[in-house]
Amino acid sequence: MAYFYPWYYKAVGLEVKEETAILADDINFKPNLAYFLQVKLVSEKGQLMAYPIKGNGSGDLASLVKTDAFIQLPSDKIEFKKGEFFPILKYR
């Protein structure tokens, strides 16, 4: 999804504005990889908040029922603090 939608939108000539959300909880992720964290999006006081949802890895498709998007955490750090903005990929 993270790679398909950008390709698809470009292929059909759609321009999509990147959206961001505020991380609602601290997260640690040690591997030197981009992390697409499953989140529930909630609008609070005019801000889009991303609440992490615990899953059992990338193969846990059942946990997607509880989520609205992925928040993209970059590979250049391992600690992500509550209140930081990151790009999101909505699927609802």
Secondary structure, 3 states (H helix, E strand, C coil): CCCHHHHHHHHCCCCCCCEEEEECCCEECCCCCCEEEEEEEEEECCEEEEEECCCCCCCCHHHHHHCCEEEEECCCCCEECCCCEEEEEECC
